[in-house]
Amino acid sequence: MSGEWVTIDDFTKVDLRIARIVEASEVPEARKLLRLKLSLGGGQYKNVFAGIKAAYDPQQLLGRLVVCVANLQPRRMKFGLSEGMVVAAGPGGPEIFLLSPDEGAKPGMRLH
């Protein structure tokens, strides 16, 4: 393990949710970013810019379930507002792997 310890109170502040990718597109001016529209169920959507362009074709992501940080403070970027983050593993570039929930998980479900 690396890094500093967090308490259970620290961890519970992070709102991890299941989301479905309903739109995915390249950001022409960005080398690493894809623009994702995530559905968190119940008519709630988030716009997210993710640094996964080298690993994923946008059309292959449509309909995929992912894990997102739903309560990340929105960040104004030159391409628009990013309202969350998708959770991935790997060193980056073409070796980045989105985390996916098991079958049966639904958009909006909270991770515990």
C-alpha positions as CSV (number, residue, x, y, z in Angstrom):
1,M,0.0,0.0,0.0
2,S,1.2,3.5,-0.7
3,G,0.0,6.8,0.4
4,E,-1.6,8.0,3.5
5,W,-4.3,6.3,5.6
6,V,-7.9,7.6,5.4
7,T,-10.6,7.1,8.0
8,I,-14.0,5.5,7.4
9,D,-15.4,9.0,7.7
10,D,-13.1,10.2,4.9
11,F,-14.1,7.3,2.7
12,T,-17.8,7.8,3.2
13,K,-17.5,11.4,1.8
14,V,-16.8,9.9,-1.6
15,D,-20.1,9.1,-3.4
16,L,-19.2,6.2,-5.8
17,R,-22.2,5.4,-8.1
18,I,-23.0,3.1,-10.9
19,A,-23.5,5.0,-14.2
20,R,-24.3,4.1,-17.8
21,I,-22.5,5.8,-20.6
22,V,-25.3,7.2,-22.8
23,E,-23.1,9.4,-25.1
24,A,-19.4,9.3,-25.8
25,S,-17.4,11.5,-28.2
26,E,-13.9,12.6,-29.0
27,V,-12.7,16.0,-27.9
28,P,-10.9,17.1,-31.1
29,E,-8.7,19.7,-29.4
30,A,-7.6,17.3,-26.6
31,R,-5.0,14.6,-27.0
32,K,-6.2,12.4,-24.1
33,L,-9.8,13.2,-23.4
34,L,-13.2,11.7,-24.3
35,R,-16.4,13.5,-23.4
36,L,-18.9,11.1,-21.7
37,K,-22.5,11.7,-20.8
38,L,-23.3,9.5,-17.8
39,S,-26.8,8.5,-16.6
40,L,-27.1,8.0,-12.9
41,G,-30.7,6.9,-13.2
42,G,-33.8,8.8,-12.3
43,G,-33.2,11.4,-15.0
44,Q,-29.9,12.5,-13.5
45,Y,-27.0,13.0,-15.9
46,K,-23.3,14.1,-15.6
47,N,-20.9,15.4,-18.2
48,V,-17.5,14.0,-17.6
49,F,-14.2,14.4,-19.5
50,A,-12.1,11.3,-19.1
51,G,-8.4,10.8,-20.1
52,I,-9.1,7.4,-21.8
53,K,-8.9,8.4,-25.5
54,A,-5.8,6.2,-26.2
55,A,-7.6,3.1,-24.8
56,Y,-11.2,3.3,-25.9
57,D,-13.2,4.0,-29.0
58,P,-16.1,6.2,-28.1
59,Q,-18.7,4.1,-29.9
60,Q,-17.6,0.9,-28.0
61,L,-18.4,2.7,-24.7
62,L,-22.1,3.3,-25.4
63,G,-24.4,1.5,-23.0
64,R,-21.5,0.4,-20.8
65,L,-21.9,0.5,-17.0
66,V,-19.0,2.2,-15.1
67,V,-18.2,3.4,-11.6
68,C,-18.2,7.2,-11.2
69,V,-17.3,9.7,-8.4
70,A,-20.7,11.4,-8.4
71,N,-19.9,14.1,-5.8
72,L,-16.6,15.4,-7.2
73,Q,-16.5,19.2,-7.3
74,P,-17.3,20.3,-10.9
75,R,-14.2,21.5,-12.8
76,R,-14.3,24.1,-15.6
77,M,-12.0,23.0,-18.4
78,K,-11.3,24.6,-21.7
79,F,-13.7,22.1,-23.4
80,G,-16.5,22.5,-20.9
81,L,-17.6,21.6,-17.4
82,S,-16.6,18.2,-16.0
83,E,-19.0,17.1,-13.3
84,G,-17.5,13.9,-12.1
85,M,-14.9,11.2,-12.7
86,V,-15.0,7.6,-14.0
87,V,-12.9,5.1,-12.0
88,A,-10.2,3.3,-13.9
89,A,-7.0,1.4,-13.2
90,G,-3.6,1.2,-15.0
91,P,-0.6,3.4,-15.7
92,G,-2.4,5.4,-18.5
93,G,-2.3,5.8,-22.2
94,P,-3.5,2.6,-24.0
95,E,-3.1,0.7,-20.6
96,I,-6.1,2.2,-18.8
97,F,-9.0,0.0,-17.8
98,L,-12.4,1.3,-16.8
99,L,-13.9,-0.5,-13.8
100,S,-17.3,-2.2,-14.5
101,P,-19.8,-3.6,-12.0
102,D,-21.2,-7.1,-12.0
103,E,-24.4,-7.9,-13.9
104,G,-27.4,-6.7,-12.1
105,A,-26.0,-3.4,-11.0
106,K,-28.2,-0.4,-12.0
107,P,-27.4,3.2,-12.7
108,G,-27.6,5.3,-9.5
109,M,-26.7,2.5,-7.1
110,R,-24.2,3.5,-4.5
111,L,-21.1,1.5,-3.9
112,H,-20.4,0.5,-0.3
